[in-house]
């Protein structure tokens, strides 16, 4: 998952400030995606230059808020609909997209799960066809490696489909939540009072 795509998806719930988005990314991916806070802010700057986000005022204590532009909303919806980030691992894209979709209020996560399942069924079908059409030396070493690579891809597709079936059985409404209005804690933890 590109941080860009996830931040855009998180902003579909309304304006947010950078550190709020940073915490929301980890929270909405079940802790599997954490990024450096600097990466969050750098990504927001790039999104603003690309005119996908724009300023939306500030919080009561002066933190700048960001909101989606129409182009940003379209990009967020495209990612949620299944457009993978360039060069991204399909498994990571599936897991992150499904987790983020399940956590966002008002998103039809069931249709996203169905679409991801269709993509993995297509990948599963393509594995056998690509192995059979493999070009290269007909020696047993090459053929054995092609067969093992195909078996790995087939196993990954089966695992993805099993996981998606398990997710589809979960009550979506229990996983969806509004953005937190509580400001994340920052800085050092207070040290214990010195012993007298």
N, C-alpha and C positions, 0 to 999 in steps of 0.2 A: 504494500500500500504506500502510495506517495503521501507524505504529510500534507501536501497541497490538497489532495482529494478529501482527506479526512477533515481538515479544517473547514473546507467549503461545506461538507455535509453537516458538520456541527453548527455552522452558521445558519443552516436552514431553520433552526429554532428561534432565531432572532439575534440582535446585536450582542457582542461579547467583547471582552478585553483579552489581550494576549495571554496573560497568565491563566485566566479562566479557561481559555481554549486549550492551553498546554495541559492543565489538569483534566479537562474533559476528555482529551484524547486517550489518556491512560485509563480513565474510568470507563469509558464507553467501549474499550477493546478488552475489558476484563483484565487489565494490567499487562497484556502481552505487547503493547506498543507504548514505549516511553521514548521521548526524544529530548534532547537538550533544549532548555528553554530558549536559548539563542537561536536554535533552528526554527522554533515556532515564530519568533519575531522576524527573522530573516524571510521566512516563507510568507508571512503577512505583508511584508514590504514588497516582495515580488508580486503577490496577488494584487496589491494596490496598483503597481506599475502596469500590470496586465489588465487593469480595470475590472477585476473580478470581485474586489471588495472596495469599500469606500468608508470614509469616516462617518460615524454615527453619533457624534457628540462625545460625552464623557460621563463617567460615573460621578456620584456625589463627591468622591474624594479625588477626582481629577484623572482617573485612568481612561485613556482613549478607547472608545468603543469602535468596533468594526462591524459592518453589515455587508450582505451580499448585494451586488448589482444584479441587473437582469441577466447579464452574461454569466455572473458567478452562480446564480440560481440554476441556470441551464447546465453549467459544468458540474455542479453538485448532483443534479438529477441524472445526468449522463453517467456519472460514476456509480451512483446507486442503482442505475438500470443495467450496469454490467460492463461499462467501458473500463478495461484494465489500464493501469498506468504503463507507459512504455517501459519495457524491460522488466516489469514486475513478475514475480513468481505467481502463477495462477492459484496455487493453494493459499498463499498469504493473502492475495486479493480476495478470494472467496471468504476466508475466515474473517478478515477485517471488515469487509463489506457487510456480511451478515450480522456480525456483532454490533457494528455501528447502527445498522438499520433497525435491529431489534430494540436498541436503546432509545431511538429517537421517537418522540410522540408524533403521531400523524403520518408515519411512514408505513406503507403496506409491505411489511417484512415478508409476508407469505409469498407475494409475487416475486420478491427478490430471491427468496429461497428456491422457488420453482425455477426461476431463470438460471440460477447458479447450477441447479441439478441438471438442467438441459445442457448446459455447457460441459459439465463433467461427463454426461452420457455420450455426448459427441466426441469428447477426448478419448473416452474408453473405446468407442467404435473405431476411431482413427488409429489407435495403437496397433491393432492387428493388421490393418491395411498398410501402415507405414513399414512395419517389420517385414511383411511379405514382399513389398516393393523395394526393399533396401538394395542399393547398388553397392558394389564393392567386391572384393575377392570372395570366391565361393569356398575358401578354406574353412575348416571347422573352427579355428580360433575366432575369426571374424564373425562367422555365423553365431557362434556361442555368445559373443559379446552383444551382438544385436538382439539376440533372444533374451539375454539378461536385462538389457536396457528396456526392452519392450515389457518384460515382466514387471519391472520396477514401475513403469508408467501405468500399467494396468492395475497394479496394487494400489498406487496412489489414487487413481480414479475411483476404485472401489471404496477406499477409505473415505474419500471426499463424499461420495454418495451415501455411505453409512452415516457419516457425521451429519450431513444435511437432513437425512431422514430422522435422526434423533432430535435435531433442532426443530424440525417441523412439528414434532409431537409436544413441544414445550408451549405453555401458555404465553403468547407474545405479550399480553398486557402486563404480566408480572415482571417483565424485563425493561419496559419503557419508562423513562423518567424525564421530567423537565430539567433544564439546566439549573444547577445549584446557584442560589443567590448569595451563598456564604462565600466570603472572600477567602481564598486559600491562604494558609499560614506561610509566611516567608521568613527567612533569616534564621538565626541561630536559636536553638532552644535555650530557655533560661537555665542557667546553671543552678545547682543546689546551693542553698544558703550555706556560707562557711560555718563550720562547727565552732561554737564559742568555747 
